[in-house]
């Protein structure tokens, strides 16, 4: 995906997110750290342009909830608004196995009881291991397990924004 394609996908997703009636009373976007942070910021900005008010925005560190022993240094979670009775939209860059989203769901429900939880991803690459489906998808890119998707997206539109697919064997070389 080019920078222009990413921008169009984010604009389309922002319109889809604000369309349902239940988001009019309370909307909270939560970017899953790290991949979902910049995308959540861009969605919040676009939603602000559409609605005239920027939605509440937070960021979630899901490391403690992971089941695959991936240890990474991530900043702590930053969720300053109440989750209870809000429509929460989890935001991530790539949906793959579903394990990151499962961990994020556990983390969010530990923080309160949202009215609804939805999922927005820039790229859905398929190959799910858990029964998780995104509500808002920028682009579906079918891949094999040996391929890797690289997402480079800034918090504000940049010419360097890109989504690329590479062979995992070459990506590690």
N, C-alpha and C positions, 0 to 999 in steps of 0.2 A: 504494500500500500504506500502510495506517495503521501506527501504532506497534505495535498489538496483532498485526496481520498479520505484521509484520516479526519480532516476538518469537516467534510460532508457527513461522515459517519457519526461524528460527535454531535453535529447539529441535528441529525435525524433522531438519534437516540434521545437527545434532550427533549425534543417535541413529543416523542413517544412516552417519556417518563411523566410529563406533566398532563398528558391527556386524560387519564382516569380521574374520576371525581374524588376518590379517597385521598389524593395527594394535595388537595386544596387546603385541608385543615392542618396538615403537618407533614413536612417532607424533610428527611435527613439523609444526605448522601454520606456514605462511609467508604473511603478508599482503603483497600487492603494494601498494607505496606509491603513492599515498595512499588510494585507494578501498578497498583491502582491509584496511587496518590495524584499524579499529574492528570490522569484521565478524569478523576473525580473533580479536581479543580476546574478543568475545562468544561465539564458538564455543568457544574454549579454556575459558572460564568454565563454559559449559554442559556441555562434555565432562568437566570436573572434577567437576561435580555428579553426572554419570552414573557415572563410573568411580571416583570418590573420589580422583583425582589429576589435576591439571591437566597437559595435554601440553606439551611444549616448544613455544615460540613464537618466531618470528623475523619480520623484515620485510625486504623486498627492494626495492631501487631498481633498476629495469630500464632506466634511460635509456641506458646505454652499449650496450644490446642492441637498441634499437629500430631499425626499418628505415624509419620514416616522418619522420625529422628533427624530431620533437617534442622541443623543449628546454624543460625545466621545472626549476626549483630544487626538488630533493627532498632530504630527509635521506639520509644514507648507509644502506647495508644494515646490519641488525643480526641476524646469525645466529650465536648463541653455542654451538649444539650441532652435533655432527657430522651430516652429511647421509648419509654412506655407511651402507647397510643399514637406513635408516629408511624408513617410509612417509611421504612428504611430501605434504601437502595444500596446494596453492596456493589462496589465497583472494583473491577480488576482488569488487568491488561489481557490475559489469555486464560481461557477456560480449556482445561485439558482433562485430567483424570477426575476432577471434582473434589479432590482431597483438601485443597486450599479453601474452597467454598464451604465444605463441611466443617472445617475448623472455624471459619468465620461465623457460621451460623451458631455454633456452640458458644463462641465468645460473645456474640450479640445477645443471645438469650440469657447469658449470665449477667448482663448489664440492665436488663429490663424486659418488658413484654411489649414488643411493637404491635401495632395494628396489623401490619403486613411486612414481609421481607421480600424484596425483589432482587434480581441480579442483573447487572449491566456489565458486559465485557466488550472490549474492543475487538477481540478475535476469539472465535470458537473454533478450535482445531479438531474437535471430535475425540474419539478414543477414550470415552468415559469409563471409569472403574466404579463409579457410584452413580445412582440415579438422580443426577442433578442437571437441570436445564436452565439456561439463561433466559430472562424475560426480554432483554434488550441486547442485541448483538450488532456490532459495527459491521463485521464481515465474517462469514464462515469460510475457513480455509482448511479443507480436508488435508490431513497429513498422515505420514506413516510414523511409527514409533522411533524410527532412526532419524527423523527430521527434527529440526529445532526452529522455533519461531523467536526472532529477536524483535523487540519492540523498543523503539527510541522515540519517546513522546515527552515534550517539555510541558511545563505547567501553562504556558501560553503558546499559541501557534508559532511554529518555527519551520523554516525551510528544511532543516535537518530531520524533522519528524519522519519516521519511516517504520514500516513493518516488513521484515524480510524472512524468508524461509531458507534454511541451509541444511545440508547433510550433517548430522551430528558428528560423524566421523571426521569430516573436514573442519567443523567448528572447533573441535578440540585440538586440532593439529596446529 
